[in-house]
Amino acid sequence: MNAPKKDARAAAGDVEKTTCDAHVKPPPVSAQHLRERVERAIALKLHDAERKMTPPQWREHGDWVRALVVESARDWLRSQSAKGGL
């Protein structure tokens, strides 16, 4: 049978590294970093949506598209927070 592989840190502490280590959460990010990340994602989504529409379409639909994108970002933040991912 194949024994689990050890990396240098694991070898030093004699702790086995397995494929199950993928569930380890990344370190927390600052509130400012998170805010910038979400604002950047919103801006990219809005830019993409606007690019796919004609100017008259964007004038007509831009408000509800913007509201949908922002609410989707809020849903994502709530979901990540509930999972302990923030």
N, C-alpha and C positions, 0 to 999 in steps of 0.2 A: 504494500500500500504506500501511497505517497504521503509523506509527513508534511504538515503545513509549513510554508516558507517563513523564514524569519528575516526581518530587515535589521539594519544596524542598531536602531533604538531597541527593538525587541530583543536582539541578541545580547545587548548590554544588560538589560533587566531580566533576561531569560523569560520573556513574555512572548508567546506565540502570536504571530500575525496571521489572521485568517481572512477569508473573503467577506466575513461578516462585519469587518471593521468599516464597511461602507456606510453604516448607519450612524456613525459618529457625527454629531452636529458641528458645523463650522463655527468658529468663534463669533460672538455677537458683533454687530456693526454699530457704529454710532448713529444717533438719530439724524444727524446732519447728512451722513452718507446715505442712509435709507431714503431720506427725503429727496436728495439729489437723484438717486437711482429711480425712484418712482416718477419724479417730474420729467426725467429724461425719457422714460418709457412712454409716458403720456404724450410728450412732444413728438416722439417718433411715430406713435400710432396716429396722432392727428395729422401729421405731415403726410403719412402714407394715405390716409383717407382723403385728404384734400387733393392729393396728386391724382387719385383715381377718379375724381369728379371734375366736371367743367366748372368754371367760376359761377355761373348761375345756379348749378346744382349745390355747390358748396354754400352759397348765400342762403339757399332755401333749407338745406339740411344740416348745415354746420353746427347749429346750436344743439340739436338733439344728439348728433354724433359726439360732440364734445362732452355732453352730459353723460352719455353712455360710457365713453372711455374713462371718464373720471370715476364714475360709479363702479366700473369694473376694477379699477385700480384699488378702490376702497374695499371691494369684496376680496380681492387678492390679499390685501394687508390683513383683513380680519381673519381670513382662512389661515394665513401663515402664522399669525399671532396665536390662534387657537391650537395650532399644531406645535407651538413652541419654537417656531422657526425664525423668530425675530429677536 
